[in-house]
Amino acid sequence: MHDDPNFPTGLSIGPSQRAVLGGLHLDEGGDGDDDAAQDVERFGIAGRTWEAAYLALSYLRLSASSSSPRSPTSPVLDPPCPVISTNAPPPASSAQGERHPARKRTILELGAGTGFLSLALAPHLCPSSLYRLVVTDLPNVCPLLEENLAAASRRWIARDPHGPTMPAEVCVRPLPWGDDDALRALQDEGIEPDLVLASDLIYFEFLYAPLLRTLLGLTEPRGGHADKGRGSPQVVFSYKVRSLVREQPFWEALGRWFDFEAVQIGTRTPKEKEPPRPDGAPPSPTEPGSTTTSTAPPPPPPAPSPLTWARLGSAFPSSTHPTTTDELFIFVCTRWPSTFGFDARSVSDEQLLQGRGGARGEGAGAGRFEEMMLAGLEWD
């Protein structure tokens, strides 16, 4: 019935273009920001880079730079991206004092399509030797991912032929949603994500349950620590609102299995410098810059200007109608601990979306998305 969801009846789309978000320019070429070729004719929906990917890239890049020295006016994210914004651990040591490479942090992208998000993120992960990105999609979309990865690799080598600053390892793997065999193949290969990326995946209702099954499979805790909630990957979900009536049921279902919050961005307005004295008189002994000896304590440093908060993605410039805006979200999602260990294969798609069997006691989470909407899309 749904042989290839990337070619629905009446498909009429073209390539997308990058945008600007409140002064955060997302169309900057170079500097490690690799584009990915779009090919709608061959790959349909999967051959287009969708709008939420551009917002997700800005969020991930800002998170990656959060541990570096920053300007007092740099934007602040709440919350920053898990895994990416965390300082890398030191290499592990054996009992004999031998040093071993630390385990790579694995970031897996679902429904990667053109691969734009992962390929543009790879050069910003530091140290690159500690990261691996696994880009996944349907088997018939993987050729596009392989082509774009090969092109990106050529650009990376051209920028630095000796490779000391090569981006993180990137590989392509097939992963149809709801396919247990494909999930087991990843696990057999040792691919266990620390972070799952999901960008603009909410469009066809018949895919809601398969997508949720795959998310549950990827976020099961590793190492037998389900009882304490340890080792469960988080999910960063970027999403553009297109049809709330059709899309809200997915977010209600997700809330039964995952706690999630929308990312906010805080910005500061630079303070104006104090104007010069009109009479040209030197500063008094208690003023900054005075060379006169004084027993008075030095003045306190100026307080930073307060942060102004907004939801990251609100009033995003539309890629299709230049005079309008879209509403986009970045959600950070964490499994409810009470849902660990649940076998999603034991229930039907309808039961899974309703949270039956495994999401007992977390029914209130189904209303989380609606609460965000009723809050006027802005909250402190």
N, C-alpha and C positions, 0 to 999 in steps of 0.2 A: 504493500500500500504506500509506503514511504521509501521507495527504493533509494533515492538520492535527495535528501532534504535541501541540498545546496542548489537545486534547480526546481523551485516550486513553480506552479502554473502562473504565467503572467509576470515572470521575473523581469524587471526593468530597472536596473541600477547601473551606476557608473563608478569610477574610482573616487575615493574620498580625498580630501585635502586637510593638511594640518591647520590648527587654529591657534588662537591666543587666549589664555585664561588669566584675566585680571593682571596683566603685566608679566605673566609667566609665558615666555615665548616658546612654543612647541614646534616651530618650523625652522629651527636653526640647523642647517646642514653642517657636516663636518664635526670636528671635535668629538669623534667617537659615536656620533648619532647616526646610525646606519638605517637607511630606508630599506624597504622590502618591496619588490615589484608586485603590482596588483594585476590580476588576470581574471576578470569576471567572465570572459568568453569561455575559457577552458574550465574554470573551477566554480563558477556561479557565486553564491553568497560567500563561500570560503575564499574566493579570489579577491575580495575587497577588504581593506583595512577599515574597521568600523570606528565610529567617533570615540567611543569609550576607551579605546586603546591609547589614544593620544593623551587623555586625562590620566590614565593609569601610568603612562610613562613619566609624566611630570611628577606624580606622587612617588613612584619608585626612585626616580633620580634624586628628588629632594631628600628622601629617606636615606639614600646611599651617601649623601653628602652631610648628613646630620652630625656625624662624629668628627668632621673636619672643622678647622677654624672658619667662623662665619661672621659676616657683617652683622652689626646690631640690628639692622633693618631686614635681615633675611627672614623669610616666612617660617612659621613654626607649624608643624603638623601634629594633630591629636586624633588618633594615635599615629606615630610613625610606623612604617612597615615593619612587621616582625621579621626577624632573621636578617634582613638587609641592613637595618639601622643598628644592629648589635655588633659590638666590637668583636673581631675574630679571636677565638681562643688560641693560646700558645700550643705548639706541637706537643703531642703526648709523649711521655717518657716511660721507658720500660723499667723493670726492677733493677736492671744492670746500668741504668742511667743513659741508655741509648735513646736517641730522639727519633720519633717517627712522625711522618706527615699527619696533620690533623685530618679527620674525616671531612670530605667535601660536603658543603651544604648544598642540598639538591633543591632546585626550584623547578617545578613542573607546571607547564602551561597547558590548560585544556582548550581544545578547539582553537588552536593557534592560527589557523587560516594562512595568511601570508607570512606569519612569523615576525611581523613588525615589532611587537612589544618585546619579545625576548631578545631579538637581534639588536635592538636599540638599547636595551638594558645592559647587555653583556659587557660593553666597554666600561661601564660605570661601577662594576662590582670590584671591590678592592679589599684584600689582595685577591686577584683573579684566580690564583691557584687553589683557593679554598671554595670555589663555587663551580657548580655544574648546572646548566639549564637543559631541561628535557622538554622539547616542543612536541606536542601531540595533536593529532587530528585523525580523521578517517583515513583508511589506507589509500583511497584514491586522491586524497589531498596531500599526502606526504611528498609526492614528487615536487609540488610547488615549494614546500618547506625546504626540501633538499636543494632545489635550485637557488633559493634566496640565501640559504646558509652558505652555499658554495661561493656566491657572489660576495657576501659579506666577508667571508674568509679571505678572499683575494684582496679586498679593500684593507683589511686589517694587516695583512702581510705587506702590502704596498706602503702602509704608513710606518711599519716597523719591521723590516725584514729579519732582524735578529731576534725578535720575539720576546724581549724581557717584559714588555708591557702588553702582551697579547691578552685579549679578553678571556673571560671564563670559558671553560669547555662547554660546547653546545652540541646536542645530538637530537636526532629526529626519531620518533617512535610512533607507531599506529596505536590509537586508543579510542575505539568507538565507545560511546557512552552506554553504560549498562552491560558491557561485555566482560564477564568474569574471567574468561580465558585471557583476554588482553591484559587485564589487571595482574593476573598470576604471572604472565610472561614478563612484565616489568619487575615484579617481586623476585622472580627467579634470576633476573639479571642483576639484582641488588639495587634497583632503583626504588628508593624509599624517600618520598619528598619531605622536606622540612617546611616547605611553603608551596601552596597551590595558587596559581594565577588563573582567573576566569574573567575574560573580558567580552562583554556584549554577547552573552550566550542565551539570553532569555528572549526567544522569539516565537518558536512553535510549541504549542501546548503538548503535543504528543511526545516531545522530547524532555518535558519536565521531570518525569519519573526516572528515565534512564540517566539523565544528568545528575539527579540527586543520588541515585544508586552509586554512581562513580565517585561522587564527592564523599559519600560515606565510606566507600572502600579505601579511598586514598587517605582519609583522616583517621582511620583506626589506629590506636596507639601502638607503638612498636615496643618490643622487648617485654611483653607481658605486664605492663604497668597500667592497664586500664582501670584498675581499682583506685589508683591515686591520680588519674587524669594526666599522667606524664607521657611525653612522647607523641602527642597528637598534633599533626601539622595544622596550621591555620590557613584560611583561605582569604585571599584578597580578590574581591569581586568588584569589577567596574561595570557600570550599568547606565544605559540611557533610557529614559522613560519614553515609550512610544505609545503604548495602550495600557493604561492602568487596569482597565476592566479585565483584559486578557492576561496581564502579567502578575497582578497581585496574588492570584492563587499560588504561584511558585514561591513568592516571598513568605506567604503564610506557611507553606509546607517547610521551607527552609528554617523558619523560626521554631518549628517543632523539634528540629534536630540540632540547630546551631544558634548560639547567641551571636548577635551581630550589631555593630554600631557603624554609623556613618562618619567618615573622616572629616574633620574641620581644619581650616587653615587660619592661622593668626598672623596678621601683618601689623607692622608698626610704621607710623608716619615719622620720617626723620625730623628731629627738632631743629628749629631755626637757630642759627648762631646769634649770640648777643651782638647787637649793633654797636659800632664804635662810639666812644664818647664824643659828643659834638665839640667840646672844647679842647680835645686832644690831650687832656690831662692823663697822667699815668694812673694805673690802678692803685687803689688804696692798699695799705699793708695787709688787709684781710681779704683782698681780692686775688683770684688766680692770676699768676703772671707777675706778682709784685716781688721785688728783690729786697725789700725793706725787712729787716729782722723784726720779728714779732713773736710775742709769747702766745698769741691767739692760736687756737687749733686750726688746722687747714680746713677749708670748706669741704663738705662731703661731695663725692662725685655726683654728677647730675643723674637723677633717676631716669631709667629708660622710659620712653613713651609707652603708654598702655597698649596692649594687643587688641586689635579689632578682629573678632572672630566671624567667620562665615563658613557655610558648608562648602567643601571643595567640590566644585562642579556645578554650583548653582549659577543660573544665568550664563551658561556656556554658549559662546557664539555658535550659531547654527551653521553647519557645513552645507546646507541645502537652500536656506533662505537667509541671505546676508543681513536683513533688517530684523530678524527674530533671534531668539535664544532658545536653547534646549536645557532640560534639567537632567543632570548626570549625577551619579553617586559613586563613591568608593566605599565599599563595606569591608570591614575586617571581621571575619567570621571565625568563631571558636566552637567546637562541638560541646554540647551539653554533656557533662561527665556521665549522667545517668543513661546515655544512649550508647556508651561503649560496649563492644562485644555483641551487638545486635547483628543477626544474619538477615540482611535485606532480602535475600532470596526466599525467605519464608513467608513473605506477604506479597500480595498483588500490587500493581502500580497504584491503584486507587487507595489501597490501605496504606501504602508507603507515604503518599502525599498527605494522608490524614494523620500520620504519626502513630498508627496502630502498632502495637507490639513492642516497639523500641523506644518511643518518645513519651512514655507514660510520665505524667507529672509535670511536663513542660508545655502544656497546652497554651499557657499564657504567652509563650513566645510567638504564637501564630499572629498575635496582634501587634507585634513590634513595628512592622513596616507601616501599617495603617496609622499607628501613633506618630511616626515620623511625618507622614503626609498631613495629618491633622494639626501638627505643630507648625504648619506653615513653611516647611522645608528649611527652617532656620532654627537653631537652638543653641543655648550656651553650653 
